[in-house]
Amino acid sequence: MLPNKFGMKFQPETRKSVSKHRSCLARIRFPLACLILFAATARLVGGEGVKYGKTLPMGFQMVRLADTCVSLKALMNANDFLAGLKRVDTSQGPEFYSRGKRLFFYPDHVSIQIMAIATGCRGPMQPIPIPQGVRDLLASLQFEALSERKEGAQPIHISSAKTVRGLSWTEFVESSNYVLELEMKEIPLTQNVVIRVITSNGDAFAQLSGHP
C-alpha cells in the first residue's frame, strides 16, 4: 500500500484485460468498467495464430482509496497498424505478420487512451459521494512510458498528453480520460509497453501494460 497526500493508502488490485470478463461481471458495482472492458477486447485466437483488431488492451487495474474505488483501463491505438496484425508463436519466439509481410517493430507513433472511473466501493445499493480530493486526483494524473527489455526498462518519449473531458456523471461517479502520444521508433513488437500512472505530487498510483 502506498501513502499519498490525501491521508489514504492506495490498495492496487490488478486485473488482466482479456481473461477476467466473468470476474468483472461479478463486480456489479463497476458496470461501466465492465462495458469498457468488453468493448476494448480485440483479440481473435485462431489455428493460425492470434489476430488483433483496431485497438490493443493494455490492462485493467482497480485502486481503492478509503471507500472510493478507481478503475483504470488502457488501450493502444496505432491507426490501421493493429488491424489485421497477426502473432504466430514459434520455438524461437513470437513472430508478427500483416498483409503477408513480417513485421519487427511498432509503428513510429502510437496513442494510448487511459480511462479512469471513480465510484463508491460499497456498491450501487449504498452509493456515496465522490470526495473532492479524489476528483482532483483524477483530473491531475501524470504518466511515464517504458519499454521492457532484457537489459532493463527503457523510457519511451511521450510527445503529448491530453486530457479528454470525461462523461457527465452524478455526485456518486467521476471520470477522467487521457490520451498519450508515444514515440515508438525501432521498439520491437516483442517488448512490453508499460504505462506508469503517477499523482501530481509524484506518488505511484497504478501501472498498466501490454504488447501484441
N, C-alpha and C positions, 0 to 999 in steps of 0.2 A: 504494500500500500504506500502511496506517495502523498506526503503532505502538500498543501497548497495554501494560497493566501486567503481562502475563504474559510479557513479553520476546519475544513473537512479533509477526508482522505480519499484518494482515488482508489477504487477497487476494480481493476480491469478484469473483464471476463471475455475472452476471445472466442469467436465463433467462426468456423470455416464458411466461406462464402457459397459453396456449391452443395455440400453434403449434409447440411443441417436444416433442410426445409421442415421436416417433421418437428424437430425441436423448436424451430421458430414458430410454427403454427400453434404449438402448445402454449407459447407465451402470449396469450391473447392481450396482455397489457401493452404489447408492441405491434399492433396490427399494421401500422404504416411501415415500420421497418420490414415486416414480412412481405408486404406488397412490393417494396423496392427490391428486396432480395430476389423475389420470383422474377420480376421484370428484367433484372440485370443478368440472370443466369444465361450464358450464351455459349455453352459448350455442348457439342453433339459427339458422342462416342460411337464410333463405328468400327467395323472389322479392319478398316484400312488406316486407323489412327484417330486422333482427336481433331475435330474441326471446330472453328470458332466463329462467332457471329461478329456484329459490329463493335461490341464492347467486351472488355475482359474484366471479370470480377476480381477485385483486389482485397477481399476480406471484409469481415464484419466484426465489430467489437462493441461490447457494452461496458460502460464505465458508470459506477454508482457513486453519487455524491450525496451522502446522507440519505434522504428519502426521494431524491431525484435520480432517474436513470437516463443516461445519454447513450443513444445508439448511433454508431458511426459506420458508414458504408462508403467504399471507394470503387470507382470504375475507371478503367483506362480506355481512351478513345484515340484512334490514330487514323482518322478519315476512313478510307476503304482498305487500309493495310490489314486489319484483323479479319475483315470479312473474307471468308474462304481460306484463311490460313489453316494449315493442317500440320499437326505434330505427329511424327512417327517415332516410336521408341525402338531403338536398336541396341545391340550389345555394346556398341561404342558410345551410347548416349542418345539423347533426342535429336532428331533432325526435323527441319521445318521446310514446308513447301507451300507455294502459292502459284496457281495457274501453271503448274508443271515445272516451275523454277525453284531450285533450292535457295533458301534464304538463310543468312547467318546473323544478321543484325536487326535491331529495332530500327524503325524509321528515324530520321534526324530529329523529329519533333513529335511528341505525344501530349495529350491532355489527360489530366486526372481530375475527375469530379468527385468531391467529397461531400457527403450529406450527413448532417448531424441533427438528430431529433431528440429533444428532452421531454420526458413525461414522468409522472409520478410512479414510483416503484410499487405502489400498493395495488395497482390495477384499476380498471375503469369503474369499479363499484365504490372505490374510495379515492376519488380524484383530489389532488392537492395543487394549489397554485405553484407555478414555477418561480423560485426565488429570483430576485433581480440579479443577484450575483452570478447565477447560472446563465441567465440571459446575456449578461455582459461577457461571460466567458465564451459562449458560443459565437458571439459577434466579433471576438478578437483573437481567435485561434491563429497560430502560426505553424509553418511546416518546414521540414527538411526532407530532401530526397536522396536516397543512396542506392547504389547497385552492389549486390553481394557477390564478391569474387572469392576465389580460393585464397588469395593473399590478403583478404580482408575487405571490409566495406569501403567503397569509394563514393565521394559525393557526386550527385547529379545537379547540374545547374538548373535552378528554377528561374526561367526568364520572366515570368509574370505570375502573380497570384491575385485572383479577383474574387470578390465576394458577390455571390449572386443572391438576390433577395429571396428569402425563404417564403414559403406559403403563409398565408394569414391564418393564424391559429387563435385559440381562446387563451385564457389565462392559465389553462392547465397543460398546454403544449407549446413548445418553442422549437424553431428550426433555423438552421443556417446552412447555406450551400457555398462551396468554394470550388473554383476551377484553377488548377495549376497547369502551367505550360512548362514542360521539361525538355531540355536539350539532350538528346539521346544518341548523338552521332557515334558510331562504332562501338556501341554497347551490345554484346552478344545476346541473342534471344534466350540463351540458356541461363542468363543471370536473373536473379530475383530483384525486382524493383521494390524498395521499401520506402514508405512514407511515414515519417515521424510527426505526430501531432503534438504541438507544444503550446502551453499557455503564454499569455503576453509577458509574464514575469519569468519565463524560462523553464517552468516545470514540465517534465514529460507527462503527457496526458493519455496518449494512445499510440498504437503502431499498426499500420495496415500494409500488406504486401501481396505480391502476386507476380506471376510470369506465365507465358503460354505453356 
